Amino acid sequence: MSNELILSKGKKVFKIGNEKIYALNNVSITIRNKTFYAIMGHSGAGKSTLIQILGLLDSLSEGELYLNGEKIQDLSENEKARIRMEQVGFVFQSFHLNPKLKAIENVMLPI
């Protein structure tokens, strides 16, 4: 149970007018510490939405998210930021660097 990020029966629904769009529909995944993962699929499959949720940058519509056995989706934004800084990391497809900072300053930004 320790050193795991677990998404259980996760759903993410976007509402456009009266229509519901399921970006994630009943997705479960266990991410283990010190392991590399690749999330692949066709355009619109929900990859980015899944990464946003696992990285605590977005929230679930339904389901549960646990880190090391602790339910985390209902934590405050400050608590989620602390977890992102200390325990969860991923590489974005685009770099998300601050162009006004030097490379070393971008790397040091989370510190």
N, CA, C and O atoms as CSV, one atom per row, in Angstrom:
chain,resi,resn,atom,element,x,y,z
A,1,MET,N,N,0.822,-1.198,0.000
A,1,MET,CA,C,0.000,0.000,0.000
A,1,MET,C,C,0.860,1.254,0.000
A,1,MET,O,O,0.430,2.268,-0.550
A,2,SER,N,N,2.050,1.240,0.585
A,2,SER,CA,C,2.840,2.465,0.632
A,2,SER,C,C,3.518,2.715,-0.703
A,2,SER,O,O,3.718,1.794,-1.495
A,3,ASN,N,N,3.873,3.983,-0.946
A,3,ASN,CA,C,4.538,4.407,-2.171
A,3,ASN,C,C,3.725,4.100,-3.417
A,3,ASN,O,O,4.267,3.666,-4.434
A,4,GLU,N,N,2.426,4.327,-3.332
A,4,GLU,CA,C,1.546,4.112,-4.483
A,4,GLU,C,C,0.572,5.277,-4.621
A,4,GLU,O,O,0.109,5.850,-3.635
A,5,LEU,N,N,0.281,5.602,-5.857
A,5,LEU,CA,C,-0.779,6.548,-6.183
A,5,LEU,C,C,-1.864,5.719,-6.846
A,5,LEU,O,O,-1.635,5.111,-7.891
A,6,ILE,N,N,-3.042,5.694,-6.243
A,6,ILE,CA,C,-4.117,4.830,-6.729
A,6,ILE,C,C,-5.329,5.667,-7.115
A,6,ILE,O,O,-5.843,6.455,-6.321
A,7,LEU,N,N,-5.768,5.480,-8.339
A,7,LEU,CA,C,-7.021,6.054,-8.819
A,7,LEU,C,C,-8.016,4.905,-8.903
A,7,LEU,O,O,-7.772,3.911,-9.586
A,8,SER,N,N,-9.127,5.046,-8.212
A,8,SER,CA,C,-10.130,3.989,-8.176
A,8,SER,C,C,-11.450,4.481,-8.743
A,8,SER,O,O,-12.064,5.405,-8.208
A,9,LYS,N,N,-11.881,3.855,-9.830
A,9,LYS,CA,C,-13.169,4.136,-10.470
A,9,LYS,C,C,-13.344,5.625,-10.771
A,9,LYS,O,O,-14.390,6.216,-10.505
A,10,GLY,N,N,-12.290,6.207,-11.331
A,10,GLY,CA,C,-12.286,7.640,-11.604
A,10,GLY,C,C,-13.116,8.026,-12.810
A,10,GLY,O,O,-13.062,7.387,-13.861
A,11,LYS,N,N,-13.881,9.081,-12.633
A,11,LYS,CA,C,-14.652,9.657,-13.729
A,11,LYS,C,C,-14.393,11.155,-13.765
A,11,LYS,O,O,-14.290,11.812,-12.729
A,12,LYS,N,N,-14.291,11.678,-14.978
A,12,LYS,CA,C,-14.212,13.112,-15.181
A,12,LYS,C,C,-15.207,13.452,-16.275
A,12,LYS,O,O,-15.092,12.991,-17.411
A,13,VAL,N,N,-16.185,14.268,-15.912
A,13,VAL,CA,C,-17.268,14.611,-16.827
A,13,VAL,C,C,-17.236,16.114,-17.076
A,13,VAL,O,O,-17.169,16.917,-16.145
A,14,PHE,N,N,-17.286,16.470,-18.348
A,14,PHE,CA,C,-17.415,17.867,-18.743
A,14,PHE,C,C,-18.814,18.056,-19.295
A,14,PHE,O,O,-19.303,17.232,-20.068
A,15,LYS,N,N,-19.455,19.144,-18.897
A,15,LYS,CA,C,-20.801,19.431,-19.394
A,15,LYS,C,C,-20.723,20.546,-20.423
A,15,LYS,O,O,-20.189,21.623,-20.159
A,16,ILE,N,N,-21.262,20.269,-21.588
A,16,ILE,CA,C,-21.352,21.267,-22.653
A,16,ILE,C,C,-22.832,21.379,-22.996
A,16,ILE,O,O,-23.399,20.522,-23.675
A,17,GLY,N,N,-23.434,22.443,-22.515
A,17,GLY,CA,C,-24.888,22.589,-22.653
A,17,GLY,C,C,-25.566,21.489,-21.854
A,17,GLY,O,O,-25.307,21.336,-20.660
A,18,ASN,N,N,-26.417,20.737,-22.493
A,18,ASN,CA,C,-27.088,19.615,-21.831
A,18,ASN,C,C,-26.346,18.296,-22.012
A,18,ASN,O,O,-26.763,17.267,-21.480
A,19,GLU,N,N,-25.250,18.326,-22.761
A,19,GLU,CA,C,-24.504,17.105,-23.066
A,19,GLU,C,C,-23.382,16.867,-22.056
A,19,GLU,O,O,-22.695,17.803,-21.648
A,20,LYS,N,N,-23.204,15.610,-21.660
A,20,LYS,CA,C,-22.107,15.221,-20.779
A,20,LYS,C,C,-21.041,14.514,-21.608
A,20,LYS,O,O,-21.330,13.571,-22.345
A,21,ILE,N,N,-19.809,14.984,-21.476
A,21,ILE,CA,C,-18.678,14.383,-22.163
A,21,ILE,C,C,-17.813,13.697,-21.105
A,21,ILE,O,O,-17.318,14.345,-20.183
A,22,TYR,N,N,-17.634,12.378,-21.246
A,22,TYR,CA,C,-16.824,11.622,-20.303
A,22,TYR,C,C,-15.384,11.576,-20.801
A,22,TYR,O,O,-15.073,10.847,-21.742
A,23,ALA,N,N,-14.501,12.358,-20.167
A,23,ALA,CA,C,-13.082,12.305,-20.501
A,23,ALA,C,C,-12.475,11.049,-19.888
A,23,ALA,O,O,-11.605,10.419,-20.488
A,24,LEU,N,N,-12.929,10.690,-18.700
A,24,LEU,CA,C,-12.566,9.434,-18.032
A,24,LEU,C,C,-13.853,8.789,-17.564
A,24,LEU,O,O,-14.740,9.466,-17.042
A,25,ASN,N,N,-13.959,7.490,-17.746
A,25,ASN,CA,C,-15.175,6.797,-17.342
A,25,ASN,C,C,-14.809,5.479,-16.659
A,25,ASN,O,O,-14.542,4.474,-17.318
A,26,ASN,N,N,-14.802,5.505,-15.326
A,26,ASN,CA,C,-14.541,4.315,-14.517
A,26,ASN,C,C,-13.113,3.791,-14.697
A,26,ASN,O,O,-12.899,2.598,-14.910
A,27,VAL,N,N,-12.136,4.710,-14.608
A,27,VAL,CA,C,-10.730,4.357,-14.790
A,27,VAL,C,C,-10.098,4.046,-13.435
A,27,VAL,O,O,-10.259,4.797,-12.473
A,28,SER,N,N,-9.382,2.934,-13.376
A,28,SER,CA,C,-8.621,2.567,-12.186
A,28,SER,C,C,-7.189,2.286,-12.599
A,28,SER,O,O,-6.944,1.609,-13.598
A,29,ILE,N,N,-6.241,2.808,-11.827
A,29,ILE,CA,C,-4.824,2.599,-12.107
A,29,ILE,C,C,-4.034,2.721,-10.812
A,29,ILE,O,O,-4.384,3.507,-9.931
A,30,THR,N,N,-2.976,1.944,-10.704
A,30,THR,CA,C,-2.053,2.036,-9.583
A,30,THR,C,C,-0.690,2.432,-10.127
A,30,THR,O,O,-0.133,1.749,-10.987
A,31,ILE,N,N,-0.154,3.541,-9.620
A,31,ILE,CA,C,1.160,4.029,-10.008
A,31,ILE,C,C,2.093,3.764,-8.834
A,31,ILE,O,O,1.877,4.267,-7.731
A,32,ARG,N,N,3.125,2.974,-9.081
A,32,ARG,CA,C,4.066,2.613,-8.013
A,32,ARG,C,C,5.309,3.491,-8.067
A,32,ARG,O,O,5.728,3.945,-9.132
A,33,ASN,N,N,5.884,3.716,-6.897
A,33,ASN,CA,C,7.083,4.521,-6.734
A,33,ASN,C,C,8.252,3.940,-7.530
A,33,ASN,O,O,8.386,2.724,-7.665
A,34,LYS,N,N,9.086,4.825,-8.048
A,34,LYS,CA,C,10.310,4.459,-8.770
A,34,LYS,C,C,10.040,3.599,-9.999
A,34,LYS,O,O,10.836,2.725,-10.344
A,35,THR,N,N,8.917,3.853,-10.651
A,35,THR,CA,C,8.544,3.127,-11.857
A,35,THR,C,C,8.162,4.151,-12.923
A,35,THR,O,O,7.504,5.146,-12.619
A,36,PHE,N,N,8.565,3.916,-14.154
A,36,PHE,CA,C,8.216,4.805,-15.255
A,36,PHE,C,C,6.971,4.275,-15.952
A,36,PHE,O,O,6.809,3.067,-16.131
A,37,TYR,N,N,6.102,5.189,-16.341
A,37,TYR,CA,C,4.865,4.831,-17.030
A,37,TYR,C,C,4.723,5.683,-18.279
A,37,TYR,O,O,5.152,6.837,-18.304
A,38,ALA,N,N,4.128,5.121,-19.299
A,38,ALA,CA,C,3.761,5.867,-20.499
A,38,ALA,C,C,2.263,5.693,-20.679
A,38,ALA,O,O,1.751,4.574,-20.650
A,39,ILE,N,N,1.575,6.789,-20.863
A,39,ILE,CA,C,0.136,6.740,-21.093
A,39,ILE,C,C,-0.082,7.063,-22.557
A,39,ILE,O,O,0.224,8.162,-23.020
A,40,MET,N,N,-0.616,6.092,-23.277
A,40,MET,CA,C,-0.747,6.216,-24.723
A,40,MET,C,C,-2.192,6.014,-25.143
A,40,MET,O,O,-2.950,5.313,-24.473
A,41,GLY,N,N,-2.564,6.624,-26.242
A,41,GLY,CA,C,-3.901,6.445,-26.781
A,41,GLY,C,C,-4.167,7.468,-27.862
A,41,GLY,O,O,-3.381,8.391,-28.074
A,42,HIS,N,N,-5.274,7.295,-28.534
A,42,HIS,CA,C,-5.620,8.204,-29.620
A,42,HIS,C,C,-6.048,9.563,-29.077
A,42,HIS,O,O,-6.330,9.709,-27.887
A,43,SER,N,N,-6.091,10.534,-29.943
A,43,SER,CA,C,-6.501,11.883,-29.582
A,43,SER,C,C,-7.912,11.849,-28.993
A,43,SER,O,O,-8.820,11.244,-29.563
A,44,GLY,N,N,-8.078,12.504,-27.856
A,44,GLY,CA,C,-9.382,12.558,-27.216
A,44,GLY,C,C,-9.675,11.387,-26.303
A,44,GLY,O,O,-10.796,11.263,-25.808
A,45,ALA,N,N,-8.694,10.518,-26.063
A,45,ALA,CA,C,-8.921,9.334,-25.238
A,45,ALA,C,C,-8.929,9.641,-23.741
A,45,ALA,O,O,-9.353,8.798,-22.950
A,46,GLY,N,N,-8.471,10.825,-23.334
A,46,GLY,CA,C,-8.465,11.186,-21.918
A,46,GLY,C,C,-7.095,11.143,-21.268
A,46,GLY,O,O,-6.990,11.223,-20.044
A,47,LYS,N,N,-6.042,11.017,-22.067
A,47,LYS,CA,C,-4.686,10.928,-21.520
A,47,LYS,C,C,-4.321,12.168,-20.703
A,47,LYS,O,O,-3.867,12.055,-19.564
A,48,SER,N,N,-4.517,13.328,-21.279
A,48,SER,CA,C,-4.160,14.570,-20.587
A,48,SER,C,C,-5.000,14.761,-19.334
A,48,SER,O,O,-4.492,15.210,-18.307
A,49,THR,N,N,-6.265,14.429,-19.412
A,49,THR,CA,C,-7.139,14.535,-18.245
A,49,THR,C,C,-6.659,13.607,-17.145
A,49,THR,O,O,-6.629,13.997,-15.977
A,50,LEU,N,N,-6.285,12.390,-17.495
A,50,LEU,CA,C,-5.767,11.439,-16.505
A,50,LEU,C,C,-4.509,11.974,-15.839
A,50,LEU,O,O,-4.384,11.913,-14.616
A,51,ILE,N,N,-3.579,12.495,-16.626
A,51,ILE,CA,C,-2.339,13.045,-16.076
A,51,ILE,C,C,-2.631,14.229,-15.153
A,51,ILE,O,O,-2.026,14.353,-14.088
A,52,GLN,N,N,-3.552,15.093,-15.560
A,52,GLN,CA,C,-3.911,16.253,-14.737
A,52,GLN,C,C,-4.460,15.801,-13.377
A,52,GLN,O,O,-4.164,16.413,-12.351
A,53,ILE,N,N,-5.246,14.745,-13.374
A,53,ILE,CA,C,-5.821,14.241,-12.127
A,53,ILE,C,C,-4.760,13.554,-11.278
A,53,ILE,O,O,-4.677,13.795,-10.074
A,54,LEU,N,N,-3.947,12.698,-11.899
A,54,LEU,CA,C,-2.899,12.012,-11.149
A,54,LEU,C,C,-1.868,12.992,-10.596
A,54,LEU,O,O,-1.277,12.750,-9.544
A,55,GLY,N,N,-1.655,14.098,-11.307
A,55,GLY,CA,C,-0.721,15.118,-10.861
A,55,GLY,C,C,-1.329,16.148,-9.935
A,55,GLY,O,O,-0.678,17.136,-9.596
A,56,LEU,N,N,-2.568,15.932,-9.520
A,56,LEU,CA,C,-3.293,16.810,-8.591
A,56,LEU,C,C,-3.477,18.220,-9.152
A,56,LEU,O,O,-3.537,19.191,-8.399
A,57,LEU,N,N,-3.564,18.323,-10.467
A,57,LEU,CA,C,-3.800,19.610,-11.118
A,57,LEU,C,C,-5.259,19.795,-11.502
A,57,LEU,O,O,-5.669,20.897,-11.865
A,58,ASP,N,N,-6.043,18.731,-11.428
A,58,ASP,CA,C,-7.469,18.770,-11.728
A,58,ASP,C,C,-8.153,17.806,-10.768
A,58,ASP,O,O,-7.487,17.007,-10.108
A,59,SER,N,N,-9.465,17.876,-10.688
A,59,SER,CA,C,-10.200,17.033,-9.745
A,59,SER,C,C,-11.117,16.063,-10.478
A,59,SER,O,O,-11.477,16.273,-11.637
A,60,LEU,N,N,-11.479,15.017,-9.786
A,60,LEU,CA,C,-12.393,14.007,-10.311
A,60,LEU,C,C,-13.837,14.486,-10.208
A,60,LEU,O,O,-14.177,15.280,-9.331
A,61,SER,N,N,-14.670,14.003,-11.098
A,61,SER,CA,C,-16.112,14.181,-10.951
A,61,SER,C,C,-16.652,13.111,-10.009
A,61,SER,O,O,-17.549,13.363,-9.205
A,62,GLU,N,N,-16.083,11.903,-10.128
A,62,GLU,CA,C,-16.430,10.776,-9.251
A,62,GLU,C,C,-15.194,9.909,-9.098
A,62,GLU,O,O,-14.268,9.982,-9.907
A,63,GLY,N,N,-15.183,9.095,-8.066
A,63,GLY,CA,C,-14.078,8.171,-7.838
A,63,GLY,C,C,-13.221,8.623,-6.676
A,63,GLY,O,O,-13.530,9.598,-5.992
A,64,GLU,N,N,-12.127,7.886,-6.464
A,64,GLU,CA,C,-11.259,8.185,-5.330
A,64,GLU,C,C,-9.803,8.148,-5.761
A,64,GLU,O,O,-9.411,7.377,-6.637
A,65,LEU,N,N,-9.006,9.008,-5.118
A,65,LEU,CA,C,-7.584,9.093,-5.393
A,65,LEU,C,C,-6.842,8.989,-4.067
A,65,LEU,O,O,-7.117,9.734,-3.126
A,66,TYR,N,N,-5.902,8.061,-4.007
A,66,TYR,CA,C,-5.149,7.803,-2.777
A,66,TYR,C,C,-3.658,7.911,-3.051
A,66,TYR,O,O,-3.182,7.498,-4.109
A,67,LEU,N,N,-2.925,8.463,-2.100
A,67,LEU,CA,C,-1.477,8.456,-2.133
A,67,LEU,C,C,-1.000,7.828,-0.837
A,67,LEU,O,O,-1.270,8.335,0.251
A,68,ASN,N,N,-0.286,6.714,-0.968
A,68,ASN,CA,C,0.221,5.987,0.192
A,68,ASN,C,C,-0.887,5.680,1.198
A,68,ASN,O,O,-0.685,5.785,2.408
A,69,GLY,N,N,-2.042,5.305,0.692
A,69,GLY,CA,C,-3.164,4.911,1.532
A,69,GLY,C,C,-4.022,6.054,2.046
A,69,GLY,O,O,-5.043,5.809,2.688
A,70,GLU,N,N,-3.635,7.297,1.782
A,70,GLU,CA,C,-4.386,8.463,2.252
A,70,GLU,C,C,-5.215,9.042,1.113
A,70,GLU,O,O,-4.695,9.304,0.029
A,71,LYS,N,N,-6.506,9.240,1.362
A,71,LYS,CA,C,-7.379,9.850,0.362
A,71,LYS,C,C,-6.953,11.299,0.183
A,71,LYS,O,O,-6.885,12.055,1.152
A,72,ILE,N,N,-6.663,11.692,-1.069
A,72,ILE,CA,C,-6.070,13.016,-1.268
A,72,ILE,C,C,-6.868,13.983,-2.125
A,72,ILE,O,O,-6.527,15.164,-2.175
A,73,GLN,N,N,-7.914,13.532,-2.799
A,73,GLN,CA,C,-8.575,14.460,-3.715
A,73,GLN,C,C,-9.303,15.593,-3.000
A,73,GLN,O,O,-9.598,16.614,-3.621
A,74,ASP,N,N,-9.599,15.441,-1.722
A,74,ASP,CA,C,-10.329,16.485,-1.004
A,74,ASP,C,C,-9.412,17.408,-0.198
A,74,ASP,O,O,-9.898,18.229,0.580
A,75,LEU,N,N,-8.095,17.284,-0.373
A,75,LEU,CA,C,-7.167,18.148,0.350
A,75,LEU,C,C,-7.239,19.576,-0.176
A,75,LEU,O,O,-7.734,19.816,-1.278
A,76,SER,N,N,-6.745,20.518,0.615
A,76,SER,CA,C,-6.705,21.917,0.180
A,76,SER,C,C,-5.693,22.076,-0.951
A,76,SER,O,O,-4.852,21.204,-1.170
A,77,GLU,N,N,-5.780,23.187,-1.661
A,77,GLU,CA,C,-4.837,23.456,-2.748
A,77,GLU,C,C,-3.407,23.539,-2.231
A,77,GLU,O,O,-2.483,23.097,-2.912
A,78,ASN,N,N,-3.207,24.099,-1.034
A,78,ASN,CA,C,-1.862,24.171,-0.452
A,78,ASN,C,C,-1.321,22.782,-0.137
A,78,ASN,O,O,-0.142,22.509,-0.364
A,79,GLU,N,N,-2.169,21.906,0.383
A,79,GLU,CA,C,-1.735,20.535,0.681
A,79,GLU,C,C,-1.408,19.773,-0.605
A,79,GLU,O,O,-0.444,19.010,-0.651
A,80,LYS,N,N,-2.207,19.981,-1.640
A,80,LYS,CA,C,-1.927,19.341,-2.937
A,80,LYS,C,C,-0.620,19.866,-3.524
A,80,LYS,O,O,0.159,19.095,-4.084
A,81,ALA,N,N,-0.374,21.163,-3.404
A,81,ALA,CA,C,0.871,21.751,-3.913
A,81,ALA,C,C,2.071,21.150,-3.188
A,81,ALA,O,O,3.094,20.869,-3.813
A,82,ARG,N,N,1.957,20.953,-1.891
A,82,ARG,CA,C,3.047,20.339,-1.123
A,82,ARG,C,C,3.318,18.928,-1.610
A,82,ARG,O,O,4.474,18.534,-1.764
A,83,ILE,N,N,2.262,18.164,-1.855
A,83,ILE,CA,C,2.422,16.791,-2.347
A,83,ILE,C,C,3.058,16.796,-3.729
A,83,ILE,O,O,3.945,15.985,-3.998
A,84,ARG,N,N,2.625,17.694,-4.615
A,84,ARG,CA,C,3.226,17.784,-5.951
A,84,ARG,C,C,4.714,18.093,-5.852
A,84,ARG,O,O,5.523,17.533,-6.592
A,85,MET,N,N,5.069,18.981,-4.940
A,85,MET,CA,C,6.453,19.393,-4.799
A,85,MET,C,C,7.321,18.271,-4.219
A,85,MET,O,O,8.478,18.119,-4.609
A,86,GLU,N,N,6.771,17.493,-3.299
A,86,GLU,CA,C,7.570,16.518,-2.564
A,86,GLU,C,C,7.438,15.077,-3.054
A,86,GLU,O,O,8.362,14.285,-2.870
A,87,GLN,N,N,6.296,14.713,-3.681
A,87,GLN,CA,C,6.057,13.293,-3.903
A,87,GLN,C,C,5.626,12.888,-5.306
A,87,GLN,O,O,5.799,11.729,-5.685
A,88,VAL,N,N,5.071,13.805,-6.085
A,88,VAL,CA,C,4.542,13.438,-7.396
A,88,VAL,C,C,5.292,14.223,-8.464
A,88,VAL,O,O,5.414,15.444,-8.372
A,89,GLY,N,N,5.788,13.528,-9.466
A,89,GLY,CA,C,6.479,14.214,-10.542
A,89,GLY,C,C,6.142,13.593,-11.878
A,89,GLY,O,O,5.918,12.386,-11.976
A,90,PHE,N,N,6.105,14.419,-12.905
A,90,PHE,CA,C,5.907,13.908,-14.253
A,90,PHE,C,C,6.467,14.912,-15.238
A,90,PHE,O,O,6.665,16.080,-14.902
A,91,VAL,N,N,6.722,14.463,-16.444
A,91,VAL,CA,C,7.290,15.302,-17.485
A,91,VAL,C,C,6.167,15.689,-18.440
A,91,VAL,O,O,5.507,14.824,-19.014
A,92,PHE,N,N,5.954,16.994,-18.607
A,92,PHE,CA,C,4.927,17.476,-19.524
A,92,PHE,C,C,5.375,17.294,-20.959
A,92,PHE,O,O,6.572,17.301,-21.246
A,93,GLN,N,N,4.432,17.133,-21.853
A,93,GLN,CA,C,4.735,17.028,-23.279
A,93,GLN,C,C,5.344,18.339,-23.780
A,93,GLN,O,O,6.327,18.331,-24.521
A,94,SER,N,N,4.760,19.451,-23.374
A,94,SER,CA,C,5.387,20.743,-23.643
A,94,SER,C,C,6.095,21.163,-22.352
A,94,SER,O,O,5.727,20.712,-21.268
A,95,PHE,N,N,7.079,21.999,-22.463
A,95,PHE,CA,C,8.011,22.182,-21.356
A,95,PHE,C,C,7.476,22.990,-20.177
A,95,PHE,O,O,7.941,22.785,-19.056
A,96,HIS,N,N,6.540,23.881,-20.373
A,96,HIS,CA,C,5.988,24.695,-19.289
A,96,HIS,C,C,7.078,25.430,-18.508
A,96,HIS,O,O,7.011,25.527,-17.282
A,97,LEU,N,N,8.070,25.939,-19.214
A,97,LEU,CA,C,9.134,26.693,-18.566
A,97,LEU,C,C,8.784,28.178,-18.590
A,97,LEU,O,O,8.064,28.651,-19.470
A,98,ASN,N,N,9.301,28.887,-17.623
A,98,ASN,CA,C,9.148,30.334,-17.604
A,98,ASN,C,C,10.231,30.920,-18.498
A,98,ASN,O,O,11.412,30.828,-18.162
A,99,PRO,N,N,9.866,31.517,-19.624
A,99,PRO,CA,C,10.873,31.994,-20.579
A,99,PRO,C,C,11.716,33.148,-20.046
A,99,PRO,O,O,12.769,33.448,-20.608
A,100,LYS,N,N,11.272,33.797,-18.976
A,100,LYS,CA,C,12.027,34.925,-18.423
A,100,LYS,C,C,13.097,34.472,-17.435
A,100,LYS,O,O,13.908,35.280,-16.980
A,101,LEU,N,N,13.100,33.170,-17.100
A,101,LEU,CA,C,14.081,32.642,-16.159
A,101,LEU,C,C,15.155,31.853,-16.889
A,101,LEU,O,O,14.920,31.323,-17.974
A,102,LYS,N,N,16.335,31.779,-16.286
A,102,LYS,CA,C,17.399,30.923,-16.806
A,102,LYS,C,C,17.008,29.469,-16.547
A,102,LYS,O,O,16.130,29.194,-15.728
A,103,ALA,N,N,17.661,28.538,-17.246
A,103,ALA,CA,C,17.348,27.111,-17.091
A,103,ALA,C,C,17.460,26.688,-15.628
A,103,ALA,O,O,16.563,26.020,-15.113
A,104,ILE,N,N,18.531,27.060,-14.957
A,104,ILE,CA,C,18.730,26.671,-13.559
A,104,ILE,C,C,17.640,27.258,-12.664
A,104,ILE,O,O,17.219,26.617,-11.701
A,105,GLU,N,N,17.187,28.458,-12.971
A,105,GLU,CA,C,16.116,29.090,-12.194
A,105,GLU,C,C,14.799,28.341,-12.380
A,105,GLU,O,O,14.030,28.201,-11.429
A,106,ASN,N,N,14.529,27.856,-13.602
A,106,ASN,CA,C,13.338,27.044,-13.848
A,106,ASN,C,C,13.387,25.747,-13.045
A,106,ASN,O,O,12.383,25.321,-12.474
A,107,VAL,N,N,14.558,25.127,-13.008
A,107,VAL,CA,C,14.719,23.870,-12.273
A,107,VAL,C,C,14.549,24.112,-10.768
A,107,VAL,O,O,13.987,23.275,-10.063
A,108,MET,N,N,15.027,25.235,-10.291
A,108,MET,CA,C,14.980,25.545,-8.857
A,108,MET,C,C,13.624,26.081,-8.418
A,108,MET,O,O,13.368,26.180,-7.218
A,109,LEU,N,N,12.767,26.422,-9.338
A,109,LEU,CA,C,11.483,27.040,-9.019
A,109,LEU,C,C,10.672,26.282,-7.961
A,109,LEU,O,O,10.139,26.930,-7.060
A,110,PRO,N,N,10.548,24.953,-8.015
A,110,PRO,CA,C,9.773,24.256,-6.989
A,110,PRO,C,C,10.368,24.347,-5.589
A,110,PRO,O,O,9.657,24.220,-4.593
A,111,ILE,N,N,11.664,24.566,-5.523
A,111,ILE,CA,C,12.318,24.634,-4.211
A,111,ILE,C,C,11.879,25.876,-3.491
A,111,ILE,O,O,12.314,26.124,-2.367
